Amino acid sequence: RLTAEVQYTSFLDLYLFVAALEFMMLICIMPAITAGSISGERERKTLELMMATKMRPWEIVVGKLMAALSTMALLVASSFPVLAMVFVYGGITLADILILLLCFAAAALLVGSLGVCCSALASRTTMATVATYGITAVVMAATFLLIISRLTGRERVSVNAGQWFGNEMEGAVITHWASVSLVVQIGLAALLIWIAIRAISEKKK
């Protein structure tokens, strides 16, 4: 109002705020949706009916996970116009938006798979919800401490990958952190889905 200047950094601040808010929303809502997906069926005595049909265990697990992911995809898509506002003044490219959406999808897939896995293993929805939120909180805290320790240069606190895999491997991981993060999250999600399918298969037998 005083200088009539346009602060273009305000749009980048809005982009960061909305992106961080969406990420926290994914982390907080996905466990609530998926933690009771299978254990809730067990409590309502409908899981046995589902297993008596021609549905295979992997169809039950993947179907529950896809239902939760579709809900989160709608929430993320609804906020995309706000993220696209930065295109008016620049600073963010289309590739940055796509990488952000991929990170959202990987995080939602990982947390959703964790919720479905805990729901398949736990007998009660309360236990599955507590386990999902607890494991998610531990993973987030450990990741946050690792990043902070790397940024501040405190090698003693962080895991020094160079001691195990060599300095070249450590440098490659730091340089291509987005790709490495996506691969790790998708791999962990696949493992959790497999555990959930095995748990359902054993009960079907």
C-alpha positions as YAML, in Angstrom:
chain: A
units: angstrom
residues:
- id: 1
  name: ARG
  ca: [0.00, 0.00, 0.00]
- id: 2
  name: LEU
  ca: [2.85, 2.41, 0.72]
- id: 3
  name: THR
  ca: [5.18, 1.76, -2.20]
- id: 4
  name: ALA
  ca: [2.87, 0.19, -4.83]
- id: 5
  name: GLU
  ca: [5.45, -2.57, -5.25]
- id: 6
  name: VAL
  ca: [4.43, -6.09, -6.13]
- id: 7
  name: GLN
  ca: [6.20, -8.70, -4.02]
- id: 8
  name: TYR
  ca: [6.46, -11.68, -6.29]
- id: 9
  name: THR
  ca: [7.87, -13.81, -3.50]
- id: 10
  name: SER
  ca: [4.44, -13.76, -1.87]
- id: 11
  name: PHE
  ca: [3.16, -16.10, -4.56]
- id: 12
  name: LEU
  ca: [6.00, -18.52, -3.86]
- id: 13
  name: ASP
  ca: [5.20, -18.32, -0.16]
- id: 14
  name: LEU
  ca: [1.59, -19.18, -0.99]
- id: 15
  name: TYR
  ca: [2.80, -22.12, -3.09]
- id: 16
  name: LEU
  ca: [4.95, -23.43, -0.23]
- id: 17
  name: PHE
  ca: [2.14, -22.95, 2.29]
- id: 18
  name: VAL
  ca: [-0.44, -24.80, 0.19]
- id: 19
  name: ALA
  ca: [2.03, -27.61, -0.64]
- id: 20
  name: ALA
  ca: [2.95, -28.08, 3.03]
- id: 21
  name: LEU
  ca: [-0.71, -27.95, 4.04]
- id: 22
  name: GLU
  ca: [-1.64, -30.60, 1.47]
- id: 23
  name: PHE
  ca: [1.18, -32.85, 2.61]
- id: 24
  name: MET
  ca: [0.13, -32.62, 6.27]
- id: 25
  name: MET
  ca: [-3.46, -33.25, 5.19]
- id: 26
  name: LEU
  ca: [-2.39, -36.40, 3.36]
- id: 27
  name: ILE
  ca: [-0.42, -37.65, 6.34]
- id: 28
  name: CYS
  ca: [-3.24, -36.95, 8.80]
- id: 29
  name: ILE
  ca: [-6.25, -38.11, 6.76]
- id: 30
  name: MET
  ca: [-4.93, -41.23, 5.01]
- id: 31
  name: PRO
  ca: [-4.44, -43.26, 8.23]
- id: 32
  name: ALA
  ca: [-7.95, -42.37, 9.37]
- id: 33
  name: ILE
  ca: [-9.40, -43.61, 6.07]
- id: 34
  name: THR
  ca: [-7.38, -46.79, 5.65]
- id: 35
  name: ALA
  ca: [-6.82, -47.97, 9.24]
- id: 36
  name: GLY
  ca: [-10.38, -49.24, 9.53]
- id: 37
  name: SER
  ca: [-10.78, -50.50, 5.99]
- id: 38
  name: ILE
  ca: [-10.29, -54.21, 6.77]
- id: 39
  name: SER
  ca: [-10.52, -54.31, 10.56]
- id: 40
  name: GLY
  ca: [-13.86, -52.50, 10.29]
- id: 41
  name: GLU
  ca: [-15.14, -55.26, 8.02]
- id: 42
  name: ARG
  ca: [-13.92, -57.77, 10.59]
- id: 43
  name: GLU
  ca: [-15.71, -55.99, 13.42]
- id: 44
  name: ARG
  ca: [-18.95, -55.83, 11.43]
- id: 45
  name: LYS
  ca: [-18.64, -59.56, 10.65]
- id: 46
  name: THR
  ca: [-18.64, -58.84, 6.93]
- id: 47
  name: LEU
  ca: [-15.05, -59.82, 6.16]
- id: 48
  name: GLU
  ca: [-15.99, -63.50, 6.17]
- id: 49
  name: LEU
  ca: [-18.74, -62.78, 3.67]
- id: 50
  name: MET
  ca: [-16.27, -61.01, 1.39]
- id: 51
  name: MET
  ca: [-13.89, -63.96, 1.60]
- id: 52
  name: ALA
  ca: [-16.71, -66.35, 0.75]
- id: 53
  name: THR
  ca: [-17.17, -64.64, -2.60]
- id: 54
  name: LYS
  ca: [-14.99, -64.97, -5.68]
- id: 55
  name: MET
  ca: [-12.98, -61.91, -4.67]
- id: 56
  name: ARG
  ca: [-9.31, -62.66, -4.20]
- id: 57
  name: PRO
  ca: [-7.34, -61.29, -1.23]
- id: 58
  name: TRP
  ca: [-5.35, -58.92, -3.41]
- id: 59
  name: GLU
  ca: [-8.55, -57.53, -4.88]
- id: 60
  name: ILE
  ca: [-9.85, -56.74, -1.39]
- id: 61
  name: VAL
  ca: [-6.63, -55.04, -0.30]
- id: 62
  name: VAL
  ca: [-6.06, -53.11, -3.52]
- id: 63
  name: GLY
  ca: [-9.73, -52.12, -3.72]
- id: 64
  name: LYS
  ca: [-9.69, -50.67, -0.20]
- id: 65
  name: LEU
  ca: [-6.46, -48.82, -0.95]
- id: 66
  name: MET
  ca: [-7.67, -47.43, -4.27]
- id: 67
  name: ALA
  ca: [-10.88, -46.16, -2.66]
- id: 68
  name: ALA
  ca: [-8.84, -44.18, -0.13]
- id: 69
  name: LEU
  ca: [-6.42, -42.90, -2.79]
- id: 70
  name: SER
  ca: [-9.27, -41.71, -4.99]
- id: 71
  name: THR
  ca: [-10.61, -39.61, -2.11]
- id: 72
  name: MET
  ca: [-7.22, -38.03, -1.51]
- id: 73
  name: ALA
  ca: [-6.73, -37.46, -5.23]
- id: 74
  name: LEU
  ca: [-9.93, -35.42, -5.28]
- id: 75
  name: LEU
  ca: [-8.64, -33.25, -2.43]
- id: 76
  name: VAL
  ca: [-5.30, -32.68, -4.15]
- id: 77
  name: ALA
  ca: [-6.93, -31.92, -7.50]
- id: 78
  name: SER
  ca: [-9.21, -29.34, -5.89]
- id: 79
  name: SER
  ca: [-6.19, -27.35, -4.68]
- id: 80
  name: PHE
  ca: [-4.33, -27.45, -7.99]
- id: 81
  name: PRO
  ca: [-5.71, -24.07, -9.19]
- id: 82
  name: VAL
  ca: [-4.12, -22.43, -6.14]
- id: 83
  name: LEU
  ca: [-0.78, -24.06, -6.92]
- id: 84
  name: ALA
  ca: [-1.09, -23.00, -10.57]
- id: 85
  name: MET
  ca: [-1.27, -19.32, -9.58]
- id: 86
  name: VAL
  ca: [2.54, -19.23, -9.51]
- id: 87
  name: PHE
  ca: [2.58, -19.70, -13.29]
- id: 88
  name: VAL
  ca: [1.33, -16.12, -13.66]
- id: 89
  name: TYR
  ca: [4.50, -14.60, -12.21]
- id: 90
  name: GLY
  ca: [6.97, -17.46, -12.65]
- id: 91
  name: GLY
  ca: [9.35, -19.07, -10.23]
- id: 92
  name: ILE
  ca: [7.82, -22.54, -10.49]
- id: 93
  name: THR
  ca: [7.85, -24.66, -13.64]
- id: 94
  name: LEU
  ca: [5.47, -27.36, -14.78]
- id: 95
  name: ALA
  ca: [8.14, -29.95, -13.97]
- id: 96
  name: ASP
  ca: [8.20, -28.73, -10.36]
- id: 97
  name: ILE
  ca: [4.42, -29.13, -10.11]
- id: 98
  name: LEU
  ca: [4.60, -32.64, -11.56]
- id: 99
  name: ILE
  ca: [7.35, -33.65, -9.13]
- id: 100
  name: LEU
  ca: [5.28, -32.26, -6.26]
- id: 101
  name: LEU
  ca: [2.24, -34.24, -7.36]
- id: 102
  name: LEU
  ca: [4.35, -37.38, -7.68]
- id: 103
  name: CYS
  ca: [5.67, -36.84, -4.15]
- id: 104
  name: PHE
  ca: [2.10, -36.41, -2.92]
- id: 105
  name: ALA
  ca: [1.05, -39.62, -4.68]
- id: 106
  name: ALA
  ca: [3.99, -41.58, -3.27]
- id: 107
  name: ALA
  ca: [3.39, -40.30, 0.27]
- id: 108
  name: ALA
  ca: [-0.33, -41.09, 0.05]
- id: 109
  name: LEU
  ca: [0.44, -44.55, -1.33]
- id: 110
  name: LEU
  ca: [2.93, -45.28, 1.44]
- id: 111
  name: VAL
  ca: [0.74, -44.07, 4.31]
- id: 112
  name: GLY
  ca: [-2.33, -45.70, 2.80]
- id: 113
  name: SER
  ca: [-0.51, -49.00, 2.39]
- id: 114
  name: LEU
  ca: [0.65, -48.76, 6.00]
- id: 115
  name: GLY
  ca: [-2.93, -48.18, 7.14]
- id: 116
  name: VAL
  ca: [-4.27, -51.12, 5.13]
- id: 117
  name: CYS
  ca: [-1.45, -53.36, 6.39]
- id: 118
  name: CYS
  ca: [-2.10, -52.46, 10.03]
- id: 119
  name: SER
  ca: [-5.82, -52.91, 9.44]
- id: 120
  name: ALA
  ca: [-5.24, -56.39, 8.01]
- id: 121
  name: LEU
  ca: [-3.00, -57.43, 10.90]
- id: 122
  name: ALA
  ca: [-4.91, -55.85, 13.80]
- id: 123
  name: SER
  ca: [-8.11, -57.26, 15.19]
- id: 124
  name: ARG
  ca: [-9.55, -53.87, 16.17]
- id: 125
  name: THR
  ca: [-9.80, -50.60, 14.30]
- id: 126
  name: THR
  ca: [-8.52, -48.70, 17.33]
- id: 127
  name: MET
  ca: [-5.33, -50.76, 17.42]
- id: 128
  name: ALA
  ca: [-4.81, -50.35, 13.68]
- id: 129
  name: THR
  ca: [-5.33, -46.58, 13.87]
- id: 130
  name: VAL
  ca: [-2.92, -46.13, 16.77]
- id: 131
  name: ALA
  ca: [-0.29, -48.30, 15.07]
- id: 132
  name: THR
  ca: [-0.64, -46.45, 11.77]
- id: 133
  name: TYR
  ca: [-0.37, -43.00, 13.31]
- id: 134
  name: GLY
  ca: [2.48, -44.10, 15.58]
- id: 135
  name: ILE
  ca: [4.59, -45.59, 12.80]
- id: 136
  name: THR
  ca: [3.89, -42.59, 10.56]
- id: 137
  name: ALA
  ca: [4.96, -40.18, 13.31]
- id: 138
  name: VAL
  ca: [8.18, -42.11, 13.93]
- id: 139
  name: VAL
  ca: [9.05, -42.19, 10.22]
- id: 140
  name: MET
  ca: [8.35, -38.47, 9.81]
- id: 141
  name: ALA
  ca: [10.37, -37.56, 12.92]
- id: 142
  name: ALA
  ca: [13.31, -39.72, 11.83]
- id: 143
  name: THR
  ca: [13.26, -38.24, 8.32]
- id: 144
  name: PHE
  ca: [13.03, -34.71, 9.69]
- id: 145
  name: LEU
  ca: [15.96, -35.25, 12.06]
- id: 146
  name: LEU
  ca: [18.01, -36.80, 9.26]
- id: 147
  name: ILE
  ca: [17.40, -33.83, 6.97]
- id: 148
  name: ILE
  ca: [18.14, -31.31, 9.71]
- id: 149
  name: SER
  ca: [21.34, -33.10, 10.64]
- id: 150
  name: ARG
  ca: [22.47, -33.12, 7.02]
- id: 151
  name: LEU
  ca: [21.68, -29.43, 6.56]
- id: 152
  name: THR
  ca: [23.50, -28.42, 9.73]
- id: 153
  name: GLY
  ca: [26.45, -30.67, 8.93]
- id: 154
  name: ARG
  ca: [26.24, -32.79, 12.07]
- id: 155
  name: GLU
  ca: [27.44, -36.06, 10.60]
- id: 156
  name: ARG
  ca: [27.44, -37.85, 13.97]
- id: 157
  name: VAL
  ca: [23.68, -37.58, 14.28]
- id: 158
  name: SER
  ca: [22.81, -38.56, 10.73]
- id: 159
  name: VAL
  ca: [23.37, -41.86, 9.03]
- id: 160
  name: ASN
  ca: [26.57, -41.58, 7.04]
- id: 161
  name: ALA
  ca: [25.84, -43.61, 3.93]
- id: 162
  name: GLY
  ca: [29.36, -43.04, 2.68]
- id: 163
  name: GLN
  ca: [30.74, -45.46, 5.25]
- id: 164
  name: TRP
  ca: [28.59, -48.28, 3.87]
- id: 165
  name: PHE
  ca: [28.14, -47.59, 0.15]
- id: 166
  name: GLY
  ca: [30.93, -45.13, -0.61]
- id: 167
  name: ASN
  ca: [30.97, -41.38, -1.07]
- id: 168
  name: GLU
  ca: [29.83, -41.61, -4.70]
- id: 169
  name: MET
  ca: [26.64, -43.42, -3.69]
- id: 170
  name: GLU
  ca: [25.96, -40.91, -0.93]
- id: 171
  name: GLY
  ca: [26.46, -38.01, -3.36]
- id: 172
  name: ALA
  ca: [24.12, -39.61, -5.90]
- id: 173
  name: VAL
  ca: [21.41, -40.05, -3.26]
- id: 174
  name: ILE
  ca: [21.69, -36.41, -2.16]
- id: 175
  name: THR
  ca: [21.71, -35.13, -5.75]
- id: 176
  name: HIS
  ca: [18.71, -37.21, -6.89]
- id: 177
  name: TRP
  ca: [16.84, -37.16, -3.60]
- id: 178
  name: ALA
  ca: [13.38, -36.86, -5.21]
- id: 179
  name: SER
  ca: [13.85, -39.94, -7.39]
- id: 180
  name: VAL
  ca: [15.37, -41.94, -4.54]
- id: 181
  name: SER
  ca: [12.52, -40.93, -2.24]
- id: 182
  name: LEU
  ca: [9.90, -41.99, -4.77]
- id: 183
  name: VAL
  ca: [11.55, -45.37, -5.33]
- id: 184
  name: VAL
  ca: [11.93, -46.04, -1.60]
- id: 185
  name: GLN
  ca: [8.34, -45.07, -0.81]
- id: 186
  name: ILE
  ca: [6.90, -47.13, -3.66]
- id: 187
  name: GLY
  ca: [9.05, -50.11, -2.64]
- id: 188
  name: LEU
  ca: [7.91, -49.89, 0.98]
- id: 189
  name: ALA
  ca: [4.31, -49.51, -0.14]
- id: 190
  name: ALA
  ca: [4.58, -52.65, -2.28]
- id: 191
  name: LEU
  ca: [6.02, -54.55, 0.69]
- id: 192
  name: LEU
  ca: [3.21, -53.40, 2.99]
- id: 193
  name: ILE
  ca: [0.58, -54.34, 0.41]
- id: 194
  name: TRP
  ca: [2.14, -57.79, 0.09]
- id: 195
  name: ILE
  ca: [2.06, -58.26, 3.87]
- id: 196
  name: ALA
  ca: [-1.61, -57.24, 3.96]
- id: 197
  name: ILE
  ca: [-2.45, -59.66, 1.14]
- id: 198
  name: ARG
  ca: [-0.66, -62.48, 2.95]
- id: 199
  name: ALA
  ca: [-2.55, -61.72, 6.14]
- id: 200
  name: ILE
  ca: [-5.88, -61.83, 4.30]
- id: 201
  name: SER
  ca: [-4.86, -64.99, 2.44]
- id: 202
  name: GLU
  ca: [-4.03, -66.85, 5.65]
- id: 203
  name: LYS
  ca: [-7.41, -66.00, 7.13]
- id: 204
  name: LYS
  ca: [-9.19, -67.02, 3.95]
- id: 205
  name: LYS
  ca: [-7.48, -70.41, 4.09]
...
